[in-house]
């Protein structure tokens, strides 16, 4: 039964990643925003909401501090060119990379 209710992404968030719920162990979603790193040419995911539809756990913003590294920024395993399909870097901003 849990498998039928958990794999849904909220859909209204810029980017989401699947995550295991720390409360019930079901599949859940970590949602947030993305940006290109300032020091490294990678896509950075910044989570700001966690939603588990199986147990109804919802965590936002400063509540992440109680769950260890669940709310930490993470590098996505995709180049900015591939991740942002129609994105073109500002040549002045990224000159020399």
Backbone as CSV, one residue per row, in Angstrom:
resi,resn,N_x,N_y,N_z,CA_x,CA_y,CA_z,C_x,C_y,C_z
1,UNK,0.828,-1.205,0.000,0.000,0.000,0.000,0.864,1.258,0.000
2,UNK,1.933,1.299,0.813,2.769,2.491,0.855,3.384,2.800,-0.497
3,UNK,3.738,1.794,-1.251,4.351,2.019,-2.560,3.422,2.781,-3.496
4,UNK,2.137,2.670,-3.301,1.207,3.358,-4.192,1.029,4.828,-3.829
5,UNK,1.330,5.222,-2.605,1.121,6.622,-2.229,2.405,7.429,-2.141
6,UNK,3.551,6.805,-2.085,4.771,7.557,-1.843,5.476,8.127,-3.064
7,UNK,5.466,7.501,-4.231,6.323,8.033,-5.291,5.729,9.205,-6.064
8,UNK,5.143,10.145,-5.394,4.627,11.299,-6.123,5.402,12.545,-5.742
9,UNK,5.812,13.267,-6.769,6.531,14.516,-6.576,5.508,15.642,-6.465
10,UNK,5.749,16.623,-5.590,4.777,17.697,-5.429,4.490,18.460,-6.713
11,UNK,5.473,18.561,-7.620,5.230,19.169,-8.913,5.296,20.682,-8.967
12,UNK,5.195,21.378,-7.871,5.209,22.836,-7.892,6.559,23.401,-7.454
13,UNK,7.541,22.558,-7.324,8.861,22.956,-6.857,9.826,22.926,-8.037
14,UNK,10.788,23.830,-8.071,11.724,23.916,-9.190,12.394,22.575,-9.486
15,UNK,12.905,21.925,-8.447,13.586,20.641,-8.641,13.327,19.757,-7.430
16,UNK,13.184,18.469,-7.664,13.032,17.552,-6.542,13.878,16.312,-6.761
17,UNK,14.235,15.702,-5.666,15.064,14.506,-5.652,14.388,13.471,-4.757
18,UNK,14.424,12.205,-5.161,13.869,11.168,-4.284,14.742,11.008,-3.039
19,UNK,14.121,10.697,-1.928,14.833,10.538,-0.655,14.059,9.541,0.188
20,UNK,14.741,8.874,1.075,14.082,7.956,1.995,13.601,8.721,3.216
21,UNK,12.392,8.491,3.619,11.827,9.177,4.783,12.525,8.690,6.054
22,UNK,13.028,9.612,6.871,13.691,9.215,8.110,12.724,8.695,9.165
23,UNK,11.433,8.970,9.015,10.448,8.534,10.004,9.890,7.146,9.710
24,UNK,9.576,6.871,8.426,8.909,5.602,8.113,9.659,4.728,7.119
25,UNK,10.714,5.267,6.496,11.510,4.482,5.560,10.934,4.381,4.158
26,UNK,9.845,5.060,3.895,9.226,5.035,2.568,9.947,5.984,1.616
27,UNK,9.631,5.858,0.338,10.150,6.793,-0.659,9.447,8.129,-0.473
28,UNK,10.221,9.197,-0.503,9.677,10.532,-0.302,10.378,11.492,-1.253
29,UNK,10.095,12.786,-1.122,10.684,13.782,-2.013,11.303,14.933,-1.236
30,UNK,12.459,15.339,-1.687,13.163,16.504,-1.180,13.087,17.538,-2.291
31,UNK,12.480,18.679,-2.031,12.293,19.690,-3.060,13.071,20.954,-2.758
32,UNK,13.461,21.652,-3.802,14.200,22.883,-3.597,14.543,23.571,-4.897
33,UNK,15.634,24.297,-4.872,16.051,25.059,-6.043,17.464,24.647,-6.450
34,UNK,17.862,25.081,-7.628,19.194,24.758,-8.134,19.901,26.026,-8.584
35,UNK,21.211,25.953,-8.601,22.026,27.036,-9.135,23.379,26.463,-9.528
36,UNK,24.119,27.228,-10.308,25.471,26.823,-10.687,26.412,27.310,-9.603
37,UNK,27.314,26.436,-9.171,28.245,26.783,-8.104,29.133,27.962,-8.464
38,UNK,29.492,28.742,-7.470,30.367,29.898,-7.687,31.823,29.476,-7.817
39,UNK,32.223,28.455,-7.074,33.615,28.029,-7.067,33.885,26.844,-7.977
40,UNK,32.845,26.128,-8.355,33.002,24.908,-9.125,31.889,24.837,-10.163
41,UNK,32.196,24.427,-11.380,31.245,24.404,-12.479,30.347,23.173,-12.367
42,UNK,29.410,23.204,-11.419,28.478,22.112,-11.172,27.109,22.690,-10.813
43,UNK,26.094,21.850,-10.915,24.740,22.240,-10.496,24.602,21.889,-9.017
44,UNK,24.205,22.866,-8.220,24.013,22.692,-6.784,22.516,22.674,-6.481
45,UNK,22.085,21.674,-5.737,20.694,21.551,-5.314,20.585,22.007,-3.866
46,UNK,19.706,22.966,-3.613,19.463,23.478,-2.271,18.054,23.094,-1.844
47,UNK,17.923,22.101,-0.963,16.589,21.680,-0.539,15.959,22.664,0.445
48,UNK,14.647,22.804,0.361,13.948,23.627,1.349,12.645,23.011,1.820
49,UNK,12.301,21.825,1.279,11.107,21.137,1.771,11.288,19.626,1.581
50,UNK,10.771,18.874,2.538,10.767,17.420,2.466,9.337,16.978,2.659
51,UNK,8.846,16.087,1.774,7.462,15.628,1.859,7.417,14.112,1.722
52,UNK,6.796,13.469,2.701,6.539,12.035,2.632,5.029,11.842,2.645
53,UNK,4.488,11.338,1.539,3.042,11.155,1.496,2.589,9.891,2.214
54,UNK,3.515,9.009,2.567,3.138,7.787,3.290,2.798,8.087,4.749
55,UNK,3.674,8.832,5.432,3.428,9.116,6.857,3.056,10.569,7.116
56,UNK,2.984,11.360,6.053,2.589,12.769,6.140,3.642,13.659,6.792
57,UNK,4.893,13.204,6.839,5.960,14.036,7.385,6.261,15.159,6.408
58,UNK,6.322,16.359,6.917,6.633,17.540,6.112,7.629,18.374,6.898
59,UNK,8.781,18.620,6.295,9.849,19.372,6.956,10.197,20.548,6.059
60,UNK,10.369,21.711,6.661,10.703,22.893,5.884,11.820,23.687,6.550
61,UNK,12.613,24.325,5.712,13.631,25.297,6.082,14.444,24.956,7.326
62,UNK,14.282,25.721,8.391,15.120,25.554,9.589,14.873,24.237,10.325
63,UNK,13.795,23.550,10.055,13.536,22.255,10.690,14.541,21.189,10.230
64,UNK,15.188,21.403,9.092,16.169,20.441,8.590,17.314,20.216,9.569
65,UNK,17.626,21.203,10.379,18.757,21.071,11.313,18.577,19.904,12.283
66,UNK,17.348,19.472,12.499,17.099,18.359,13.409,17.290,16.990,12.745
67,UNK,17.521,16.988,11.446,17.619,15.732,10.716,18.990,15.510,10.078
68,UNK,20.014,16.054,10.665,21.368,15.830,10.150,21.581,16.483,8.800
69,UNK,22.119,15.703,7.866,22.504,16.266,6.571,21.387,16.230,5.519
70,UNK,20.176,15.907,5.896,19.071,15.836,4.944,18.876,17.151,4.191
71,UNK,19.082,18.267,4.832,18.862,19.563,4.203,20.099,20.215,3.634
72,UNK,21.226,19.499,3.605,22.462,20.076,3.067,22.391,20.242,1.553
73,UNK,23.083,21.260,1.058,23.217,21.421,-0.379,23.979,20.226,-0.935
74,UNK,23.674,19.870,-2.178,24.337,18.722,-2.800,24.626,19.017,-4.266
75,UNK,25.743,18.499,-4.735,26.068,18.601,-6.153,25.279,17.540,-6.905
76,UNK,24.623,17.956,-7.984,23.918,17.001,-8.823,24.897,16.428,-9.836
77,UNK,24.679,15.225,-10.221,25.598,14.519,-11.102,25.285,14.821,-12.569
78,UNK,25.214,16.097,-12.907,24.888,16.521,-14.254,25.548,17.867,-14.511
79,UNK,26.054,18.069,-15.725,26.702,19.340,-16.045,25.648,20.438,-16.164
80,UNK,26.023,21.684,-15.901,25.050,22.781,-16.057,24.471,22.845,-17.467
81,UNK,25.294,22.551,-18.478,24.806,22.599,-19.866,23.703,21.572,-20.106
82,UNK,23.845,20.380,-19.523,22.831,19.343,-19.695,21.612,19.589,-18.808
83,UNK,21.855,20.033,-17.585,20.763,20.243,-16.624,19.843,21.373,-17.068
84,UNK,20.453,22.475,-17.480,19.686,23.630,-17.959,19.741,23.598,-19.485
85,UNK,18.905,22.800,-20.105,18.971,22.532,-21.544,19.037,23.800,-22.402
86,UNK,18.253,24.803,-22.093,18.244,26.027,-22.900,19.038,27.152,-22.274
87,UNK,19.777,26.839,-21.243,20.517,27.855,-20.505,21.819,28.184,-21.199
88,UNK,22.128,29.461,-21.311,23.405,29.898,-21.859,24.073,30.776,-20.814
89,UNK,25.329,30.457,-20.470,26.001,31.246,-19.438,26.252,32.679,-19.888
90,UNK,26.241,33.572,-18.928,26.593,34.969,-19.175,28.102,35.000,-19.382
91,UNK,28.535,35.331,-20.583,29.958,35.267,-20.919,30.818,36.131,-20.003
92,UNK,30.322,37.285,-19.586,31.097,38.134,-18.693,31.251,37.500,-17.312
93,UNK,30.208,36.823,-16.852,30.198,36.234,-15.535,31.131,35.020,-15.447
94,UNK,31.165,34.219,-16.511,31.921,32.978,-16.467,33.163,32.984,-17.356
95,UNK,33.676,34.128,-17.666,34.866,34.230,-18.515,36.034,33.517,-17.830
96,UNK,36.711,32.692,-18.601,37.891,32.016,-18.073,37.625,30.648,-17.475
97,UNK,36.404,30.161,-17.490,36.129,28.815,-16.947,36.290,27.771,-17.999
